[in-house]
Amino acid sequence: MSRTLDVDHLVVGAGAMGMAFTDALVDHSDARVAVVDRRHGAGGHWLEDYPFVRLHQASTFYGVASTVLGGRIQEQGPEAGLHVRASQPEIVDYYARAVERLRATGRVEVLTGCEVVGRTVVSRISGRTWEVPESCRVVDAHYLSPSIPAESSAPFSVADDARAVTVNDVVRLEEAPSQYVVVGSGKTATDACVWLLGQGVDPDAICWVRPRDPWMLNRALIQPDPAIYLGVPATTFEEAATSSSLDELFLRLEDAGVMLRIDRSVTPTMAKAPTLGEWELELLRSIGNVVRRGHLRHVERGRLEMEDGTTVRVADDAVVVHCAADGLKNPPLVPVWQPDVITVQPVRAGFPCFGAAVTGYVEATRRDDDEKNRLCSPSRFGNSLAQWADMNVRGTRASMALGAEPDIAEWANTVAVNPARIPPGHASEELDRVRERLAAATAPGLEALTRLMATG
Ligand SMILES: Cc1cc2nc3c(=O)[nH]c(=O)nc-3n(C[C@H](O)[C@H](O)[C@H](O)COP(=O)(O)OP(=O)(O)OC[C@H]3O[C@@H](n4cnc5c(N)ncnc54)[C@H](O)[C@@H]3O)c2cc1C
């Protein structure tokens, strides 16, 4: 017998987006909400990610608006002076506590191990079912769900006598091979290389199959201090205004210390732009055996068959490490509010948690969907250089629309997940200077990025 969930919102997905949306909605309205996830807990992909993953940004920028994740400065190690970055167990624990907080309001049901099919919730464990009332709004909080190696088969075939593992399983090897083949161009592959080197693997024992080279943001500049953080968009807009191409802009941002690349003899074509520490960069540069022959197609014992038709010799006992899932998705941008569904998407440039939180805040405080869509127009994640530029143009315009609303501006300056926040009473000459630079550079910078996007 199906039970009715007496709720105003059915949030499908208890990952970072679903949790940030619900947290802000519940804190700024009297809405009753059901959050549903097919996984066994909240936290989304973090529940299944590789064990040595860490947030690539300061923890402070991640999570939900009501509860700060992290907030401390590291005192030791290669990132001494930078903010802490939570590990996977810390992130999973954080979301478990966020669920408790939501349940404690008495207005939120969190149902895990359950699938949402249309407007029906079905337990994958007990088979029980729940319906929601006609008036209930469905919230798609998995529209951007990333794919991860642990849950996606490797995009290459492997012969029976060859060895391949996902990045999750590299930590479980019983015996060290004479060579590792790391496959992937993104954050997961850089993490795998840094982890292997940290375990004492010789750089010459790593073969890195890297179809594309990535641009990455300098982590030292993506810190929860507005005088530091706001310098990044200010420099980006200033340099864009006098650049003749996106490649030239990125090279200038590299000279300005904003962007990093592993190999300075190669012009990267990928701009998902995760952050990287200079110490990681040095380690990654120690790997000389980099294969740029397109995607890996097939693995035989002792050789790799590449997309460009060539064959690459590797050790017979080589272990191939799958780090080649698509990761961040870039589905078509849709209006966040539509009659039958609210689709949570990034709003500002990057920082998906703030995007989900401000969407929850706007859902809680505004009545008219057209007005809500005017305030929260969706942005995308970067991938190509042109998509990165588009992300920054859309994200900046959305931030300006949100910032023009006094209540949203006041709220946004109090929430840690907002990377651009200026906490009340936070003032310095340095901050004044960078705000002046940003104010002067934004309009010409947006115009320039739009021009560069068109010309590539
Ligand atoms: C390894 C990795 C590291 C990252 N590091 C950072 C970082 O440092 N900083 C940062 O800002 N971003 C980072 N990101 C990106 C960021 O985490 C994601 O963009 C985003 O937060 C993903 O969260 P999500 O809630 O959209 O998706 P998910 O985490 O995938 O959550 C969506 C949930 O929806 C559930 N679901 C889907 N369909 C249904 C259904 N029909 N019924 C029930 N449940 C359903 C799924 O089970 C899933 O748990 C990282 C991403 C990855 C993969």
The ligand as an ORCA input file, in Angstrom:
! r2SCAN-3c Opt
* xyz 0 1
  C      36.206     13.159     -7.710
  C      35.492     14.481     -7.718
  C      36.038     15.544     -7.001
  C      35.383     16.778     -6.998
  N      35.906     17.802     -6.259
  C      35.222     18.963     -6.185
  C      35.709     20.032     -5.365
  O      36.731     19.936     -4.719
  N      34.981     21.180     -5.322
  C      33.826     21.346     -6.065
  O      33.192     22.404     -6.008
  N      33.336     20.357     -6.852
  C      34.027     19.194     -6.913
  N      33.557     18.193     -7.706
  C      32.349     18.437     -8.456
  C      31.141     18.367     -7.567
  O      31.285     17.483     -6.548
  C      29.997     17.962     -8.367
  O      29.870     18.776     -9.411
  C      28.708     18.060     -7.718
  O      28.801     18.483     -6.532
  C      28.068     16.774     -7.826
  O      27.103     16.654     -6.944
  P      25.652     16.311     -7.415
  O      24.827     16.448     -6.216
  O      25.279     17.092     -8.608
  O      25.772     14.816     -7.949
  P      25.946     13.461     -7.168
  O      26.969     13.574     -6.146
  O      26.117     12.423     -8.194
  O      24.517     13.278     -6.453
  C      23.350     13.004     -7.199
  C      22.618     11.881     -6.477
  O      21.369     11.661     -7.127
  C      21.021     10.297     -6.949
  N      20.004      9.976     -7.944
  C      20.065     10.188     -9.278
  N      18.914      9.793     -9.871
  C      18.105      9.311     -8.879
  C      16.800      8.770     -8.847
  N      16.071      8.656     -9.939
  N      16.312      8.368     -7.657
  C      17.036      8.492     -6.525
  N      18.291      9.001     -6.488
  C      18.808      9.424     -7.649
  C      22.339      9.564     -7.145
  O      22.341      8.332     -6.486
  C      23.352     10.543     -6.509
  O      23.684     10.173     -5.214
  C      34.184     16.953     -7.739
  C      33.630     15.897     -8.466
  C      34.285     14.670     -8.461
  C      33.687     13.552     -9.248
*
